[in-house]
Structure formats: structure tokens, C-alpha cells
Amino acid sequence: MNTFERYMQKEHSGKANAVKSKVIEARFHCKGAEVRRMVNELRCKGVPICSSNQGYYYATSNEEIQETIAHLEGRIKKIRAAQDGIKKLLKKEG
């Protein structure tokens, strides 16, 4: 378990204890992009780092995990729509 994972599990377990990216940035002396990278890396390893409009947190229930999965699926759909729009542009110009 790395330092960031330990910090999240100990200090920010459960949605009620979510922490904003700016607080993490100050704590770990990094920028928002690095926080997102750390979160993504842990999620890819199966660590339950979740997020909401309140910030990031270490999930304590399946419901919290399901909420984050739904949020990520929504983001995927928006990114796919943007990708499709750009592809249409190429077809028009090509």
C-alpha cells in the first residue's frame, strides 16, 4: 500500500469524509493532474478510490463504488460523443 492509498483509507474513508483535490495537492505537494494520475493508478489496481462533487474518498460500501462507476460511465459517454463529433469533421473535410 502506498502513501497516498494509506492516507485516503485512514483520513478519507466514506463519502462523508471526501477531500477536495486542492487539499490533496497541498498535502502531497503536487498539482491536480498528479492527483488524477494517482487516483487513476489506484483505481486500475482495484483500490476503491471514489469521487463525488464533494471530492475524493476511499469507498466503504458497494453503493459508493456503484455511484462512482455510474459517474465514470457518464464521462465515457461524453468523451465518446466528443470523439464522434471530431470524426465527423474529418469525414466532411476528407
C-alpha positions in Angstrom: 0.0 0.0 0.0 1.5 3.3 -1.0 1.4 6.6 1.0 -1.5 8.1 -0.9 -3.6 5.0 -0.6 -2.9 4.8 3.2 -3.8 8.5 3.5 -7.1 8.1 1.7 -8.0 4.9 3.6 -7.1 6.4 7.0 -8.3 10.0 6.6 -11.0 9.9 4.0 -13.0 6.7 4.3 -16.5 7.1 3.2 -18.3 9.7 1.1 -18.9 11.9 4.2 -15.2 12.3 4.6 -14.4 13.2 1.0 -11.5 15.6 0.3 -11.1 18.1 -2.4 -8.2 17.8 -4.9 -6.7 21.1 -3.6 -6.3 19.6 -0.2 -4.6 16.6 -1.6 -2.4 18.8 -3.8 -1.2 20.7 -0.7 -0.7 17.6 1.4 1.4 15.8 -1.3 2.9 18.9 -2.9 1.6 18.2 -6.4 -0.7 19.5 -9.0 -4.2 18.4 -9.9 -3.0 16.3 -12.8 -0.8 14.3 -10.5 -3.7 13.7 -8.1 -5.8 12.4 -11.0 -2.9 10.2 -12.1 -2.6 8.8 -8.6 -6.3 8.2 -8.3 -6.4 6.5 -11.7 -3.5 4.3 -10.9 -5.1 3.1 -7.7 -8.4 2.5 -9.4 -6.7 0.5 -12.1 -5.3 -1.8 -9.4 -8.8 -2.2 -7.9 -8.4 0.2 -4.9 -11.8 1.7 -4.2 -10.9 5.4 -4.6 -14.2 7.1 -5.4 -15.3 10.6 -6.2 -18.2 12.9 -6.0 -18.8 16.6 -6.1 -17.5 16.7 -2.5 -14.2 15.3 -3.6 -12.3 12.0 -3.5 -12.7 9.3 -0.8 -12.0 5.7 0.0 -15.2 3.7 -0.5 -16.7 1.9 2.4 -19.7 0.4 0.6 -20.7 -1.1 -2.7 -23.2 1.8 -3.1 -20.3 4.3 -3.1 -18.5 2.2 -5.6 -21.6 2.0 -7.8 -22.1 5.7 -7.7 -18.5 6.3 -8.9 -18.9 3.7 -11.7 -22.0 5.5 -12.9 -20.2 8.8 -12.8 -17.3 7.3 -14.8 -19.7 5.8 -17.4 -21.3 9.2 -17.9 -17.8 10.7 -18.5 -17.0 8.0 -21.0 -20.2 8.7 -22.9 -19.4 12.4 -23.1 -15.9 11.7 -24.3 -17.2 9.2 -26.9 -19.6 11.9 -28.2 -16.8 14.4 -28.5 -14.7 11.9 -30.3 -17.6 11.1 -32.7 -18.1 14.8 -33.4 -14.4 15.2 -34.3 -14.5 12.2 -36.5 -17.5 13.7 -38.4 -15.4 16.8 -39.0 -12.6 14.7 -40.6 -15.1 12.9 -42.9 -16.5 16.3 -44.0 -13.1 17.6 -44.8 -11.6 14.4 -46.1 
